[in-house]
């Protein structure tokens, strides 16, 4: 499992507990959490690409 997936599972568990105590629909919470995790994953991919681009540029300049 990736870090993002583990984060997602942890967030879903916490959110589910919060939702139960607040009597909120757990399904809605899970959807919101998934959206947050998806955004985090996209950001991580963008950062990874930026890092690889920097390395690539350094190699080309040498």
Secondary structure as UniProt FT lines:
FT   HELIX           3..22
FT   HELIX           26..61
//
